[in-house]
Amino acid sequence: MTTQLSVAGIELELFRYPSRQESNLQAWDAADEHLIKHLVDNEQKAVNTAIVNDSFGALTAGLLSIDSGWPLTLETDAKTSLLGTTQNLARNQLNDASLTWVNSRDELPQGIELVLMKLPKNLNYFSHQLKRLSQVLPAGTQVLIGAKAKSINKSLLETIARSLGEASASLTWKKTRVITCIADGKARALPMTTNWSVPECKLQISNLSNVFAASKLDIGARIMLDNMPKGDFKSIVDLGCGNGILGLHAKQCFPEAYIHFIDDSEMSVASARDNWALNKLDNPALVGEQATFAWDDCLTHMSEGFRPDLILCNPPFHQGEAITDHIAWQMFLDAFRRLKNGGILHVVGNRHLAYHVKLQRIFKNCTTVASNGKFVILQAQKISKKAQEPEIEDNHLESPHPQSALYGKPNS
């Protein structure tokens, strides 16, 4: 895995987050390099700049390398982006005093004079982001968007023009192009949430623009809804919750349980929270808050005493445009460490991903609960009789988190 970024006289050491993940993927791409090169070539001055969709801080670190006091506002929907950027700034001894963080729903600050963006995979979300910018950018503000050349077409440029202002693309460099958009100063209304129902579960679902399967129930979740685990569960995690559909149905199945929704996407966590309120699932017989909502990197920052007895998981197999299974590995390893003894991890995934091999290596057991032509539901139980780490020998199974006081050891 390459960790040394070198472009336009700038040298950086960059890692994806967490730094010990075994995905063999870089923390930046050629579009990041192209944007940095564009700024250097055009002798861009350090003006009040917004950076949007900076995966692991390559753009942020690049600008702070040019000018350590460059005033920056960083917008991200991904907690791993925030954590990765912070990690890489520290690694390169770059001061973050000039940074302001906002998520994809926070109010954007006034006075932005330049915007740098990476084109996200989700184009509905991209349109949402452009319309957000249209509400604060004065006419004439330059917005630079880095993307793979193959992703740029007439339709994309028309979307940018409708949402923010006229746009044109540069010549190709390393198979990427920089789109230059000039904001027209006209504020656009933000898109409405997408709403649909799951009649068989009597649930109403509302989704923000960057939520996976925002317009309908995805088929992996559907087979999971039809095959919920059996047991007397009191503490349930919907890990990688998306709009929260699995956790919502778990509350219907186990009305005495407390449900914990966790996702790397802040919009997903917000949608899950809205859907909990929308469906009025609180049990009047229980005391206290019956649902919690965490914007986090898997189970990284849960309290030391947190020990659920069921974790539901529909793992993603991509991060941005990169296809990878390291997120599933992290979810499974975090689940093993966090589950109480006897607790269950209940997973749905595409058959070809072979999650049963991973679960067997970590939990020493794995049962097929249900399957169809495309998906399989697997269940693994934590049955260790003493506190121990899973026996992992292959580098690709190495824990993405170093052992630390945050994790400690599972209860016996």
C-alpha positions as CSV (number, residue, x, y, z in Angstrom):
1,M,0.0,0.0,0.0
2,T,1.4,3.4,-1.0
3,T,1.4,6.0,1.8
4,Q,3.6,8.8,0.3
5,L,1.7,11.5,-1.6
6,S,4.0,13.6,-3.8
7,V,2.5,16.3,-6.0
8,A,3.5,19.9,-7.0
9,G,6.3,20.0,-4.5
10,I,4.1,18.8,-1.6
11,E,5.1,15.6,0.3
12,L,2.7,13.9,2.7
13,E,2.4,10.6,4.4
14,L,-1.3,9.6,4.4
15,F,-3.2,6.6,5.7
16,R,-6.8,5.5,5.4
17,Y,-8.7,5.3,8.7
18,P,-8.1,3.3,10.8
19,S,-4.4,3.3,9.9
20,R,-3.9,-0.5,10.6
21,Q,-6.7,-1.6,8.2
22,E,-5.6,-4.3,5.7
23,S,-7.5,-3.0,2.7
24,N,-4.3,-2.2,0.6
25,L,-6.1,1.0,-0.5
26,Q,-4.5,4.5,-0.7
27,A,-5.8,7.3,1.4
28,W,-6.1,9.6,-1.7
29,D,-6.6,9.3,-5.5
30,A,-5.5,11.1,-8.6
31,A,-8.4,13.6,-8.4
32,D,-7.0,14.8,-5.0
33,E,-3.6,15.2,-6.7
34,H,-5.2,17.1,-9.6
35,L,-7.0,19.6,-7.4
36,I,-3.8,20.3,-5.4
37,K,-1.8,20.7,-8.6
38,H,-4.4,23.0,-10.0
39,L,-4.2,25.3,-6.9
40,V,-0.4,25.3,-7.0
41,D,-0.2,25.9,-10.8
42,N,-2.7,28.8,-10.5
43,E,-0.9,30.3,-7.4
44,Q,-4.1,30.2,-5.4
45,K,-4.0,32.4,-2.3
46,A,-5.1,31.3,1.1
47,V,-8.7,32.5,1.2
48,N,-11.7,31.3,3.2
49,T,-12.2,27.8,1.7
50,A,-14.7,25.0,2.1
51,I,-13.6,21.5,1.4
52,V,-16.3,18.9,0.8
53,N,-15.9,15.1,0.7
54,D,-12.2,15.0,1.6
55,S,-12.1,11.2,2.2
56,F,-9.1,11.1,4.6
57,G,-7.7,14.6,4.6
58,A,-5.5,14.7,1.5
59,L,-6.9,18.0,0.3
60,T,-6.9,19.5,3.8
61,A,-3.3,18.4,4.4
62,G,-2.3,19.7,1.0
63,L,-3.7,23.2,1.6
64,L,-2.2,23.4,5.1
65,S,1.2,22.4,3.6
66,I,0.9,25.3,1.2
67,D,-0.1,27.7,4.0
68,S,-0.4,26.5,7.6
69,G,-2.9,29.2,8.4
70,W,-5.2,28.6,5.5
71,P,-8.8,29.1,6.8
72,L,-10.8,25.9,6.1
73,T,-14.3,24.7,6.7
74,L,-14.5,20.9,6.2
75,E,-17.9,19.3,5.4
76,T,-18.3,15.5,5.6
77,D,-21.1,13.0,6.2
78,A,-18.6,10.2,7.1
79,K,-17.1,9.9,10.6
80,T,-14.2,8.0,9.2
81,S,-13.4,11.0,7.1
82,L,-13.3,13.2,10.2
83,L,-11.2,10.7,12.1
84,G,-8.9,10.0,9.1
85,T,-8.3,13.7,8.4
86,T,-7.5,14.3,12.1
87,Q,-5.1,11.3,12.1
88,N,-3.3,12.4,9.0
89,L,-2.9,16.0,10.1
90,A,-1.3,14.9,13.3
91,R,1.0,12.4,11.4
92,N,2.2,15.2,9.2
93,Q,2.5,17.7,12.1
94,L,0.0,20.1,10.6
95,N,-1.9,22.4,12.9
96,D,-5.7,22.1,12.8
97,A,-6.3,25.5,14.5
98,S,-7.7,27.0,11.3
99,L,-10.2,24.2,10.7
100,T,-14.0,24.3,11.3
101,W,-15.9,21.0,10.9
102,V,-19.5,20.7,9.8
103,N,-21.6,17.7,8.8
104,S,-23.9,17.5,5.9
105,R,-26.9,18.9,7.7
106,D,-25.1,21.7,9.7
107,E,-25.6,25.3,8.6
108,L,-22.8,26.3,6.3
109,P,-20.9,29.5,7.3
110,Q,-21.1,32.7,5.3
111,G,-18.0,34.3,3.7
112,I,-16.7,31.3,1.8
113,E,-14.6,32.4,-1.1
114,L,-13.5,29.1,-2.7
115,V,-14.8,25.5,-2.6
116,L,-13.0,22.3,-3.3
117,M,-15.1,19.2,-3.8
118,K,-14.6,15.5,-4.6
119,L,-17.4,14.0,-6.7
120,P,-19.2,11.5,-4.5
121,K,-20.5,8.2,-5.7
122,N,-24.1,9.1,-4.8
123,L,-25.2,11.7,-7.4
124,N,-28.4,12.5,-5.5
125,Y,-26.3,13.5,-2.5
126,F,-24.0,15.5,-4.8
127,S,-27.0,17.5,-6.0
128,H,-28.0,18.0,-2.4
129,Q,-24.6,19.3,-1.6
130,L,-24.5,21.8,-4.5
131,K,-27.9,23.2,-3.5
132,R,-26.6,23.6,0.1
133,L,-23.7,25.6,-1.3
134,S,-26.1,27.7,-3.5
135,Q,-27.7,29.0,-0.3
136,V,-24.5,30.6,1.0
137,L,-22.2,31.3,-1.9
138,P,-22.2,34.7,-3.5
139,A,-22.3,35.0,-7.2
140,G,-18.9,34.5,-8.8
141,T,-17.6,32.1,-6.1
142,Q,-15.4,29.4,-7.7
143,V,-16.2,25.8,-7.0
144,L,-13.5,23.2,-8.1
145,I,-14.7,19.6,-8.3
146,G,-12.2,16.8,-8.8
147,A,-13.4,13.6,-10.5
148,K,-12.4,10.7,-12.7
149,A,-12.6,11.7,-16.3
150,K,-14.9,8.8,-17.1
151,S,-17.5,10.1,-14.5
152,I,-17.8,13.5,-16.2
153,N,-20.4,13.9,-18.9
154,K,-22.9,16.3,-20.3
155,S,-25.6,15.2,-17.8
156,L,-23.3,15.8,-14.8
157,L,-22.4,19.3,-16.0
158,E,-26.1,20.1,-16.5
159,T,-26.8,18.9,-12.9
160,I,-24.2,21.3,-11.6
161,A,-25.6,24.1,-13.7
162,R,-29.1,23.5,-12.4
163,S,-28.0,23.2,-8.8
164,L,-25.3,25.9,-8.5
165,G,-24.0,27.5,-11.7
166,E,-22.5,27.0,-15.1
167,A,-19.6,24.5,-15.2
168,S,-16.8,23.3,-17.5
169,A,-14.2,20.6,-17.3
170,S,-10.4,20.9,-17.6
171,L,-8.2,18.7,-19.8
172,T,-7.5,15.2,-18.5
173,W,-4.5,14.6,-16.2
174,K,-3.9,11.1,-14.8
175,K,-7.4,10.1,-16.0
176,T,-9.0,12.9,-13.9
177,R,-10.4,16.3,-14.6
178,V,-11.2,19.3,-12.6
179,I,-14.7,20.8,-13.1
180,T,-14.8,24.6,-12.5
181,C,-18.3,25.9,-11.5
182,I,-19.0,29.6,-10.9
183,A,-21.8,30.0,-8.5
184,D,-24.6,32.2,-9.9
185,G,-25.8,33.5,-6.5
186,K,-29.3,31.9,-6.7
187,A,-30.4,30.0,-3.7
188,R,-32.0,26.6,-4.4
189,A,-34.4,24.8,-2.0
190,L,-32.9,21.6,-0.5
191,P,-34.5,18.3,-1.7
192,M,-37.2,16.8,0.4
193,T,-36.7,13.5,2.2
194,T,-37.7,10.3,0.4
195,N,-40.6,8.6,2.1
196,W,-41.9,5.0,1.7
197,S,-43.6,2.3,3.7
198,V,-42.9,-1.3,4.6
199,P,-46.5,-2.6,4.9
200,E,-45.7,-6.1,6.1
201,C,-43.9,-4.5,9.2
202,K,-46.3,-1.6,9.5
203,L,-43.4,0.8,9.3
204,Q,-43.0,4.2,7.7
205,I,-39.5,5.1,6.5
206,S,-38.0,8.6,5.8
207,N,-34.5,9.0,4.2
208,L,-32.1,11.8,3.7
209,S,-30.1,12.0,0.4
210,N,-27.0,10.1,1.4
211,V,-28.7,7.1,3.0
212,F,-28.1,3.7,1.4
213,A,-31.2,2.4,-0.5
214,A,-32.9,5.7,0.1
215,S,-35.9,5.1,-2.2
216,K,-36.9,1.6,-1.3
217,L,-36.2,-1.4,0.9
218,D,-33.0,-3.1,-0.3
219,I,-33.3,-6.9,-0.9
220,G,-30.7,-7.7,1.7
221,A,-32.6,-6.0,4.4
222,R,-35.9,-7.6,3.2
223,I,-34.6,-11.2,3.7
224,M,-33.2,-10.1,7.2
225,L,-36.7,-8.8,8.2
226,D,-38.1,-12.2,7.3
227,N,-35.5,-14.0,9.3
228,M,-34.9,-12.2,12.6
229,P,-33.1,-14.3,15.3
230,K,-34.8,-16.1,18.1
231,G,-34.0,-15.3,21.7
232,D,-34.7,-13.1,24.7
233,F,-32.7,-10.0,23.7
234,K,-32.5,-6.9,25.9
235,S,-29.7,-4.8,24.2
236,I,-29.6,-4.8,20.4
237,V,-27.2,-3.0,18.0
238,D,-28.2,-2.1,14.5
239,L,-24.6,-1.8,13.2
240,G,-24.3,0.2,10.0
241,C,-28.0,1.1,10.5
242,G,-28.7,3.2,7.4
243,N,-32.3,4.3,7.8
244,G,-32.7,2.0,10.8
245,I,-35.1,-0.5,9.3
246,L,-33.5,-3.5,11.0
247,G,-33.4,-1.9,14.4
248,L,-36.9,-0.6,14.1
249,H,-38.2,-4.1,13.3
250,A,-36.1,-5.6,16.1
251,K,-38.0,-3.3,18.5
252,Q,-41.2,-4.7,17.2
253,C,-40.0,-8.3,17.7
254,F,-38.4,-7.6,21.1
255,P,-40.4,-4.8,22.7
256,E,-38.5,-5.0,26.0
257,A,-35.1,-4.4,24.2
258,Y,-33.1,-1.2,24.1
259,I,-31.9,-0.5,20.5
260,H,-28.6,1.2,19.5
261,F,-28.3,2.6,16.0
262,I,-24.7,3.2,14.7
263,D,-23.5,4.3,11.3
264,D,-20.5,6.1,9.7
265,S,-23.0,8.4,7.9
266,E,-24.4,11.2,9.9
267,M,-27.4,11.4,7.5
268,S,-28.1,7.8,8.2
269,V,-28.0,8.3,11.9
270,A,-30.3,11.3,11.6
271,S,-32.7,9.3,9.4
272,A,-32.8,6.4,11.9
273,R,-33.6,8.9,14.7
274,D,-36.4,10.4,12.6
275,N,-37.8,7.0,11.8
276,W,-37.8,5.9,15.4
277,A,-39.9,9.0,16.3
278,L,-42.1,8.6,13.2
279,N,-43.0,5.0,14.1
280,K,-43.6,5.7,17.9
281,L,-41.9,2.5,19.1
282,D,-41.2,3.4,22.7
283,N,-42.5,0.8,25.1
284,P,-44.4,2.6,28.0
285,A,-43.4,-0.3,30.3
286,L,-39.7,0.5,30.1
287,V,-37.8,3.2,31.9
288,G,-35.4,5.6,30.3
289,E,-34.2,6.2,26.7
290,Q,-35.0,3.1,24.6
291,A,-33.0,4.0,21.6
292,T,-29.6,5.6,21.2
293,F,-28.0,7.0,18.0
294,A,-24.3,7.1,17.4
295,W,-22.3,8.7,14.5
296,D,-19.3,6.5,14.7
297,D,-16.7,4.3,13.1
298,C,-18.3,0.9,13.9
299,L,-18.2,0.3,17.7
300,T,-15.0,2.3,18.2
301,H,-16.1,4.8,20.8
302,M,-18.8,2.9,22.7
303,S,-18.3,2.9,26.5
304,E,-16.2,0.2,28.0
305,G,-19.1,-1.4,29.8
306,F,-21.3,-1.6,26.7
307,R,-22.1,-5.3,26.2
308,P,-25.1,-6.0,23.8
309,D,-26.6,-9.5,23.4
310,L,-27.5,-9.1,19.8
311,I,-25.9,-7.3,16.9
312,L,-27.7,-7.0,13.5
313,C,-25.5,-6.2,10.6
314,N,-25.9,-5.6,6.8
315,P,-22.2,-4.7,6.1
316,P,-21.3,-2.4,3.2
317,F,-18.7,-3.9,0.7
318,H,-17.6,-0.5,-0.6
319,Q,-16.2,2.7,0.8
320,G,-16.9,5.6,-1.6
321,E,-16.0,4.1,-5.0
322,A,-13.5,1.5,-3.6
323,I,-14.8,-2.1,-3.3
324,T,-13.4,-3.6,-0.1
325,D,-14.3,-6.1,2.7
326,H,-12.3,-4.4,5.4
327,I,-15.4,-2.7,6.8
328,A,-17.1,-6.0,7.2
329,W,-14.0,-7.4,9.0
330,Q,-14.0,-4.4,11.4
331,M,-17.7,-4.9,12.1
332,F,-17.2,-8.6,12.8
333,L,-14.1,-8.1,15.0
334,D,-15.8,-5.2,16.9
335,A,-18.9,-7.4,17.4
336,F,-16.8,-10.2,18.8
337,R,-15.1,-7.9,21.3
338,R,-18.3,-6.1,22.4
339,L,-20.9,-8.9,22.6
340,K,-21.4,-10.4,26.0
341,N,-20.7,-14.1,26.2
342,G,-23.6,-15.9,24.6
343,G,-24.4,-12.9,22.5
344,I,-25.2,-13.3,18.8
345,L,-24.0,-11.5,15.6
346,H,-26.7,-11.8,12.9
347,V,-25.4,-10.9,9.4
348,V,-26.8,-10.7,5.9
349,G,-24.6,-10.5,2.9
350,N,-24.2,-11.4,-0.8
351,R,-23.4,-15.1,-1.1
352,H,-20.2,-14.5,-3.0
353,L,-18.6,-12.5,-0.2
354,A,-18.1,-15.6,1.8
355,Y,-18.7,-14.0,5.2
356,H,-19.0,-17.5,6.7
357,V,-15.2,-17.9,6.4
358,K,-14.6,-14.7,8.3
359,L,-17.1,-15.5,11.0
360,Q,-15.7,-19.0,11.5
361,R,-12.2,-17.6,11.9
362,I,-13.3,-15.0,14.5
363,F,-16.1,-16.7,16.4
364,K,-15.1,-20.4,15.8
365,N,-18.7,-21.0,14.8
366,C,-21.1,-19.9,12.1
367,T,-24.6,-21.1,11.2
368,T,-26.5,-20.5,8.0
369,V,-30.0,-19.3,9.0
370,A,-31.5,-18.6,5.6
371,S,-30.5,-18.1,2.0
372,N,-31.8,-17.4,-1.5
373,G,-30.1,-17.2,-4.9
374,K,-28.2,-14.0,-4.0
375,F,-28.2,-13.5,-0.2
376,V,-27.4,-15.5,2.9
377,I,-28.1,-14.9,6.6
378,L,-25.4,-16.1,8.9
379,Q,-25.3,-16.2,12.7
380,A,-22.3,-16.5,15.0
381,Q,-22.3,-16.7,18.8
382,K,-19.7,-15.6,21.2
383,I,-19.1,-18.7,23.3
384,S,-15.6,-18.1,24.6
385,K,-15.2,-19.2,28.3
386,K,-12.3,-16.8,29.0
387,A,-11.3,-13.4,27.9
388,Q,-9.3,-13.6,24.8
389,E,-8.7,-12.0,21.4
390,P,-9.9,-14.0,18.4
391,E,-7.1,-16.2,17.0
392,I,-6.1,-14.4,13.8
393,E,-3.1,-15.4,11.8
394,D,-3.6,-14.0,8.3
395,N,-2.7,-10.3,7.9
396,H,-6.0,-9.7,6.2
397,L,-7.8,-10.7,9.3
398,E,-5.8,-8.5,11.6
399,S,-7.9,-6.2,13.8
400,P,-8.3,-2.8,12.3
401,H,-7.9,-1.4,15.9
402,P,-4.8,-1.8,18.0
403,Q,-5.5,-3.2,21.5
404,S,-6.0,-0.2,23.8
405,A,-7.6,0.8,27.0
406,L,-10.7,1.8,25.0
407,Y,-11.3,-1.8,24.1
408,G,-9.8,-3.7,26.9
409,K,-10.8,-7.4,26.9
410,P,-14.3,-8.9,26.6
411,N,-16.0,-9.9,29.8
412,S,-15.7,-13.5,30.8
